[in-house]
Amino acid sequence: MRNSLLFKLLGAFLLVTLIGSALMFLMVSLSTQSAFTLYTTRSGQAWAARLAPLLADYYANNSGWQGVETFIFGQTPEIGSGGVHGMGGGMGGGPNAGQGMGAGRVIAGGMMMGSGMRVILSDPDGRVFEDTTSDLTGKQLSPDQLKNGVPVVLNGQTIALVLVTPNDLNQPASPAAEFLTSVNRSILIAALLAALAALILGSFLFFQITAPLRQLKEAAASIAKGDLSRRVKIDSKDELGEVGRTFNHMADSLSRSEKQRHAMVADIAHELRTPLTVMRANLEGLMDDVLPLDQEHVQAVYAETLLLNRLVDDLRLLSLAEAGELKLESGPVDLTMLVQQVVTRTQPQAAQKGITLDYEPAPSLPAVFVDADRLTQVINNLIGNALRYTPQNGRIKLNLTQPPDSPENFILSVTDNGSGIDPQALPLIFERFYRADKSRTRSSGGTGLGLAIVKQLVEAHGGKIEVFSPVFFNAEGQGYGSRFVVTLPIFRNEK
């Protein structure tokens, strides 16, 4: 179960979600802390700018900084603990306290300084002589800290630098630290809730994604066990739907192939059974002295062996062609002469049946690059098929042309004026062992492999074969019953 795709997807999704949440938490936390620090720095600078004139007045009224700490805490009691409400009550803390400062004067009209702020005073060179938290008293400020200081100017001269900054952010008890801790806690909770919601939605999504895969797995297992009727129902328009349709197409092909295999085995068994039965009957008759051992009966047995041998040869040729393992001995061939030779050899057989065999060659067909023996077999099979289905006094016509609109091909057509082919039989005419006329026997109708071999040989040459059977005749009896058209490419001899 741990190795299932669903768990792998969920694990990867959870890992990505956790990494994303951690990165989001870290980046938001750092960004918040940076923004908060920037805010407090600028806020401190604003407060320092407002505080600097008051400190200058204090210095002038007291002729120094004696008692400034008391002045700061006395007049701004919330610095360092609760914020600065204002500078009311005069300028206490020195002998001249209150002089030059009207009662009730406040910083920025009574604006409150943020909680947890500290005030730092240093000389113009940056050495601290007053820190409300006493952490930096007597120490030297860094250049970065000096940049945030506001000069205290008296009579055009800088007498000190004042900084208003937040307390140490790393102190857990400081208000700033509490604020950042609260923000980080909220970010962490939000990230965890987002990860949980993403995991729940991801689980539902991955379950929907893997459901078709589970269906495919079960269907594939059924097909592996021999159940070729199993199909999947995946209606989506995405890649999974395409895989499902491809799987069903594959299952259909396997089912058809299996049916064809069973049919072929049955057909082969049927075709082999008849000659073997005849041979067995004749041999048993000869052995039991029921039949005389003479040339006539031996010739009958020999004829059956020839038929059996031809059937085996045809099956082997067909198997090689269908597997793409048939080797063609191609070379330049004068196709006009080749067809003429086949027609000449077949003329006596056609004349014996009272059939006229005509040949109309192309006027100037170039040499073609084909296997002469295999192409002779194609022509022989087509003429033989036409002779079987053309009645006495019928006509068979061969045409060899090079069409003007397709000069790279040649077309050989074999046309007869027989009874034609049933339209329902046309799609099956090139199947193994198929006979359009079921009443014909092996002796009169062939083995049923001739046209199947023709189709494979033509396709092995890169061509195609088509059959037409409109069965039409005019008043004079002219027309045709069936026409086989072979189209093959012309491979011109460049040598």
N, C-alpha and C positions, 0 to 999 in steps of 0.2 A: 504493500500500500504506500510505503514511503517513497517508492520509486515511480509512482504514478505521475503523469504529466501535470495533473491538477495540483498536487502537493509541490512539485518543482516550481510551477508558475506562482503559486501562493508564496512559497519561500522566497523566490526572487523578488516578487512584488513587495513583500514585507521588508526585505533587506533594503530595497530601493527607498521605500517609504520612510524607514527609520533613518537612513542616511540623509534623505532630504529633510526630515524633521530636525535632525541634529544640526545640519548646516543652517537651516532656517533659524533655529534657536540661537546658534552661535552668532550668525550675522545680525539678527535683530537685536540681540543682547549687546553686542559690540556697538552697533549703530545707536542704540538707545543711550548707552553709557557715554558714547562720544558726543551725541547731541546734548545730553544732560550736562556734560562737562563744559561744552561750548556755551550753553545757556547760562550756567552758573558763573563762568568766567566773564562773559559779557555783562551779566547782571552785577557781578562784583565790581567790574570796572565802572559801571554807571554809578553804583553806590560810592565807590572811592572818589569819583569825580565830584559828587555832591558833598562828600565828607572833607575833601581837601581844603576848601575855603574855611570851614569851621576850625580845622586843625591849625591853619595859618593864623586865624584870629586868636586861637588859644595860645599859640607860641608867642604872638606879639603881646598879648595881655599879661603873660606870665614870664616873659623874657627867657623862655626855655621850655623843656619838655617835662620838667618836674611835675609829677602828679597826673600825667596824661592818662595813665592806666585807670586812675580813679575817675578822671573826667569821662573816659570812654564808657566804663561800666556804670558810672553814676548817671550819666545822661542817656545812655543806650543800654538799659539793663538786660535786654534780650539778646545782645551779641554773644554768640557762643552757645546760647541755650535756647532762646526763643525768638530771636529776631530783633530788629531795631524799630521802635515805634516812632521815635523822633528825638529832637534835641531840645526838649522843653526845660524851663526853669533856669535859664541863664547858663553861665559857663562856670559851674562850680569846680572845686578842686584846686584853686589857687587863690592867692591874696587878692587878685583883681578879678575874681570870678564874677561873671554876669556883665562885665563891662564890654561894650561893643556888640552884645548879643541881646536882643530884645526878648523879653519873657515870652515863652511859648513858640519860639522859632523852631520849626521842625524840618527834617530832611524831606525834600520833594513833597512838601505840603502834606506831611503825615503819612506818606507811603511806607509800607511795612517791608523791612528787609527780611529775606527768606530765613527760615529756621536753620540753625546749624552753621551760620556764617561766622567768620573770624576776621579780625582786623590786625594787620601787620604794618608796623612802621619801621623804616630803615633810614640810614643816612643816605646822602646822594650817591655814595659808592656801593650801596646795597648791603651794608652790615646792619642786621636787625637789632634795634634797641627796645622794641616793644612788640609783643605777640600776645593776643588775648588768650591763646592756649598755652603760651610759654614754651612751645616746642622749638621754635626757631630763634628765641632770644639769644643774642650774641653770635649768631651764625651768619654766614655770607649767603645771600640769595644767588641763585643760578641765573644765567643770562635769560633763560625762558621765563623765569619768574619776574625778572626785572622788566621784561617787555610788557607785562600785565600791570605794572605799577603806575600810579598816577602821581605826578610831582606835586608837592605842597610848596607853593610859591609865595614868597613874602618880599615885597619891594623889588620884584623882578628877579629875585634869586631863589633857586631851589634849595629849600632847607631840609627836605625829607621826601621820602616816597611812601605812599600809602597803598596797601593792597587789601581788598576785601575778597576773600575766597571762602569756599565751603570747607568744612572740616574734612579730615581724612575720609575718603570714600570707603576705604577698607575697614573702617571701624564698624562692627556690626550694629552698634547702638546709635550710630549717627542717623539723622533723618534722611540724608542723601542715600546712605547705604540701605536703609529700610525701603526707600522709594524704589531703588534699583532692584532690590530683592523681590519686592512685590511685582514689579514689571516682569522680571525673569520668571517668576512663578506663574504668572498669567500666560506668558509666552509658552512655557513648558506644558502647561495644562492644555492650551489650545493646540499645540503640536501633537500631543498624545491623542487628543480627541479627533483631530484631523486624520492621524494615522489609523486610528480605530475605524473611523467612518470609511476611509479608503480601503482598508482591509475587508470590511463587510461588503462594500460595493464590488471590490475586486474579486471576492469569493463568488459572488453571484455571476459576475461577468465571465470568470474563468470556467465556472461550471457550465455556462451556456456555450462557451467556446469548445470545451472538451466533450460535450455531449455528442456532437456529430462524430468525433474521433472514436468515442466508445462504440457508437453504432457501427462505424466502419470496421473496428477491430472485431466485433462480434460477427459481422457479415463475412469478413475475410476468413475468420476461423471456420465458419459454416461451409464456405466454398472450399477451404482446404480439406474439409472432411468429405467433400463430394456433393454437397447440397448446392447445385448450380442455380437453383431457383431463388436464392436469397438476394434481396436488393435492399438499398438504403433509401430513406426518405429524408433528404436534405434539400429544403426549398430556398435556402438563402442564395443571394446573388453574388456573394463574395468568393474568395479562393476556396473556402471549405465546400461551398455549394458546387464549384467547378470540380473539385476532387470527388465529390459524391456522384456527380453525373458521369465523370470519367470512370469511376468504379463500376457504376451500373452498365456503362457501355462495355467495359472489359468483361463483366459477368455475362452480358448478352453474347459477346463474341465467344467466350468459353463455352457457353451453352450450345451455340450454333455449331462450334467446332466439335463438341462432344457428340451432338446429334449426327453431324456429317461423318464423324469417325465410325459411329455405330452403323450408320447407313452404308458406309463404304465397306466395312467388314462384312456386313450382311450381303451386299451386292457381290463382293469378291467371292464369298462362299457360294453364293447362288451360281455365279458364272463358272466357277471351277467345278461345281458339283455335276453339272450336265455332261461335260466331256469326260470327266472321270467315271461317271455312271455308265456312259456308253462304252468306254474302254473296258470297264469291269465286266459289263454284260457280255461283250464280245469275247473277251478272254475266258470267261467262265464257260461260255458256249463252246469255244475251241477246246478247252481242257476236258469238258464232259462229252466231247464228240457230238454235241448237239449241232454244232456248225462245222462244216468241212474246213480243214486247214488249207485254204487256197488263197490265191493272190487277191481276190476280191475282198475277202474278209480281213486279211492282213492290211490291205490298203485302207479299209475303213478305220481300223485302229490307228494306222499311221496318220490319217487325216485329222483324227481327234487330237493326236499328240502335237501336230502342227498348229492346230487351233489353240491348244493349251499353251504352247510355247509363245505364240503371238500375243495371247492375253497377258502372259507374264511379262513379256518385253514391253508391251504398252503400259502396264502398271508401273514398271520400273522407270520408263521414260517420263511418265506423268509425275511420279514422285520426285524425280530429280528436278524437273522443271518447276514444280510448285515450291520446292525447297530452295530454288535459286542456285542449284549446283550443276545445272546442265551446261556443259562447255560447248561453245559455238566455235566452229572452225571457219571463221569468216574470211572472205577474200573477194576480189573484184569479180563480178558475175554479169554476163550478158543476159539480163532477165528475159528479154524477148525470145531468145533462143531456148532458154531453160523451160519457159512455159510451152513453147512449140514442141519441144521434145516430149514433155509429159502428155500433151494432147495427142501427139502422134502415137504414143504407146497405148493410149486409152481408146483410140478410134475403133479398133476391132471389137472391144467389149461393148461400146455404144452401138455399133452397127448390128451386133448380134441381138440387141434388145430393140432394134428399130428406132434408135434415138439419134438425132442429128447433133453433132458436137461441133460448134463453131468457135473460132478464135479470132479476135480482132486486136492486134497488137498496136502499141503506140508507134508513131512514125519514126521517132528518133529519141529513144530512151537511153540515157547514159548508163555506163556500167555502174552497178550498185555493189556495196560492200555487205554481203550477207553470207550465211552458211548455206551453200547450194543444196546439200543433202537434206537439211532440215526444211528448207523452203520447198523442195520437191515433195517432201512428205506432207506439207501443208496443202499443196495443190492436189496431190493424189487423194487425200482424205476429202477435200471439198468436192472434187469431181465424183469420187466414189459415193459420197452421200447423195449428190444430185442424181446419179444413176439409179440409186435404190428407190428414190421417191418420184422419179419422172416416169409417166406411163409410156407405153409403146407409141411410136410416131411422135413423141415429144421432142423438145429442143432444149439443149443446154448451151449457153453462150458464155464465153470467157472474154473479159475486156481488161486490157492493161493500159493504163493512162498515167500521164503526169499532169495534174490539174494546173492551169495557168495561175490560179489564185493561191496555190500552195506548191511551188516548184521544188521545194525541198523534200517532197514525198512522192511516192508512186502508189497507185491504187489498183488493186486486182479485184475484180468482181466476178462471181460465179452465179449465173442466173438460170433458173429452170422454169418451165411452165407446168409444173406439177400441181398437185392439189393444195400446196401451201402448208403452213404451220398454224396450228390453233393459237390464237393470241395468248391464251393462258399458258401455253407451252414455251413461248418465246423467251421469258426470263430464265427458263431452266434448260434451254437447248444446249448450253455448253457445260452442263453438270456431268459428272461421271455416271456412266451406265444408264443415262437417260435416253429413252427412245420416244420420239414424238408419236410413233404408231405402236401402241402397246401390243398389237396383234402380231407384230413381226417377230420372228424367231431369230436366234443368233446367226443362223445360216443366211437369212435374207435381210436381216436388219443390222448386222455387225455386232461388235461387243459393247457398243454404247460408250466407247472411249475416244472415238475418232475426233469428234468436235472438241472435246475437252483438251485433247492433245494439240489440236490446231490452235486453240486459244492460248495455251501456255507457250507454244513455240513462237507465235506472233508477238506476244508480250515480251518474250525473251529477246527478240530483235528490237524492242523499243517501240512496237507498233500497237495497233488495236484492230479488233474484228467486230463487225456489227452484222446483224441479221434483220432483214425486212421481209414481211410476208403480207402484203395487202390483198393478194389473190384477186386481181382484176384482169379482165379480158375484154377486148372489143368485139364487134360483130363478126370479124374475120377470125376470131380465136386468138388474136395476138395479145400478148401481155405476159405476166409472169406470176408464178405462185410463190416463189421465195428467192431471195437474193442475199448472198453473203459477200460483204465488202471488207477487204483487207487493206489497211493503210499502214505502210511501212516507210520509215525515213530513208532517204537516199544518202549513203555515205560515199561521196565521190572519192575516187582513188587519186590522191595528190601526187603519187610517185610518177 
